[in-house]
Amino acid sequence: MTAPIPVPESFIRAHTRPERPTLVPELELRVAADVVALWEAMEEARGEPAGEPPFWAAAWPGGQALARYVLDEPDVVAGRPVLDLGSGSGLVAVAAGRAGAAAVTASEIDPFGVAAIVLNAQLNGVSGVRVVGDVLGGRPPCDAVVLAGDVCYDRAMTERVLPFLDSARERGCHVLIGDPGRPYLPRQRLVPVVAYDVPDAGGGETRRSTVWRLP
């Protein structure tokens, strides 16, 4: 499989604008002013239909909850390596860096998201965020903090991500999941840590979003 062509930062700048997430106003993210127009621009830039919507161009509620918790409780990540799984915009990775993580790895498979994470880290003055692709087929890190915001959005993704998170926990990782009440989240296996009321991405209805711990 050939590696995806890197997305120029100029594309992200041209099709997004900086905004402060409602629950995490200390940080800024480049978000889409018009998601449909952005999606069309992505297809034109690729020269083919976009496989996924621009998930990276919004502050999703589960990610906002995780970012809020990490900033309020920096000891959770301070001085420790962090993996932000399904990083999207990089909001959680940036929050972890701001909270004093020893190193931050952001896993994101969309090339547009990869470029957005780099820009969002720069926008917030956070250095040292390393962006990688899909890590679910490999071994999780040892003794790290794994942060997973909004990853249980459908059955297929949930079935892929849960074994990775279980393996990470077995290898000594502290695993936290941010989710706004999606039906695929295995609540019976998780311990709630804290909950927030967060406006849904795009300014929709407010959703109760919980940070869960995998025991």
URVENRA-V67825 format. One record per residue. N is the residue number from 1. PHI is phi in whole degrees, -180 to 180 (* if undefined). D_CENTER is the distance of its C-alpha to the mean C-alpha in whole Angstrom. Layout:
# URVENRA-V67825
[[N PHI D_CENTER] [N PHI D_CENTER]]
This chain:
# URVENRA-V67825
[[1 * 25] [2 -77 25] [3 -71 22] [4 -65 20] [5 -71 21] [6 -59 19] [7 -90 18] [8 -64 20] [9 -59 19] [10 -62 22] [11 -65 20] [12 -62 17] [13 -62 19] [14 -71 22] [15 -115 20] [16 -138 17] [17 -140 18] [18 -74 17] [19 -141 16] [20 -101 16] [21 -58 13] [22 -56 16] [23 -84 15] [24 -131 14] [25 -70 17] [26 -69 17] [27 -112 14] [28 -121 14] [29 -133 12] [30 -85 13] [31 -121 13] [32 -79 16] [33 -75 19] [34 -142 20] [35 -63 18] [36 -64 21] [37 -63 22] [38 -65 19] [39 -60 19] [40 -64 23] [41 -65 22] [42 -63 20] [43 -65 22] [44 -66 25] [45 -66 23] [46 -80 23] [47 76 26] [48 -161 25] [49 -60 23] [50 -74 20] [51 -71 18] [52 -133 15] [53 -62 15] [54 -78 13] [55 -59 9] [56 -74 8] [57 -103 11] [58 -148 10] [59 -98 9] [60 -74 8] [61 -64 10] [62 -64 9] [63 -66 6] [64 -62 9] [65 -63 11] [66 -62 9] [67 -62 9] [68 -61 13] [69 -63 14] [70 -64 13] [71 -71 15] [72 -77 18] [73 -126 18] [74 -62 17] [75 -62 20] [76 -62 17] [77 -119 16] [78 -57 18] [79 76 20] [80 -119 18] [81 -72 16] [82 -128 12] [83 -114 10] [84 -98 6] [85 -91 6] [86 64 5] [87 -64 3] [88 63 4] [89 -76 6] [90 90 5] [91 -55 6] [92 -68 5] [93 -62 7] [94 -65 9] [95 -62 10] [96 -64 11] [97 -63 13] [98 -63 15] [99 -83 16] [100 100 17] [101 -59 16] [102 -67 18] [103 -157 16] [104 -127 12] [105 -113 11] [106 -109 8] [107 -99 8] [108 -150 8] [109 -95 11] [110 -83 12] [111 -58 14] [112 -68 13] [113 -65 10] [114 -57 11] [115 -65 13] [116 -66 11] [117 -61 9] [118 -60 13] [119 -67 14] [120 -68 12] [121 -64 13] [122 -62 16] [123 -59 16] [124 -103 16] [125 67 18] [126 -106 15] [127 -107 17] [128 84 16] [129 -82 13] [130 -97 13] [131 -102 11] [132 -128 13] [133 -88 13] [134 -70 13] [135 -109 14] [136 -68 15] [137 -87 18] [138 -109 19] [139 -85 19] [140 -67 17] [141 -70 17] [142 -102 20] [143 50 20] [144 -117 16] [145 -105 14] [146 -107 11] [147 -112 8] [148 -133 7] [149 -100 5] [150 60 7] [151 -91 8] [152 -98 12] [153 -84 13] [154 -151 16] [155 -64 18] [156 -62 18] [157 -66 14] [158 -61 15] [159 -68 18] [160 -81 16] [161 -82 13] [162 -64 16] [163 -60 18] [164 -64 16] [165 -66 15] [166 -62 19] [167 -64 20] [168 -61 17] [169 -63 19] [170 -64 22] [171 -92 22] [172 91 21] [173 -83 18] [174 -94 17] [175 -110 14] [176 -125 12] [177 -122 10] [178 -106 9] [179 -153 11] [180 -95 14] [181 93 16] [182 -71 16] [183 -69 19] [184 -87 18] [185 -70 16] [186 -82 19] [187 -57 20] [188 -64 23] [189 -100 22] [190 -119 19] [191 -116 20] [192 -70 19] [193 -107 18] [194 -160 18] [195 -133 17] [196 -137 17] [197 -94 18] [198 -128 15] [199 -61 16] [200 -64 15] [201 -56 13] [202 88 16] [203 79 18] [204 -81 19] [205 -65 20] [206 -77 19] [207 -124 17] [208 -75 18] [209 -114 14] [210 -116 15] [211 -95 13] [212 -112 15] [213 -111 16] [214 -88 17] [215 -79 21]]
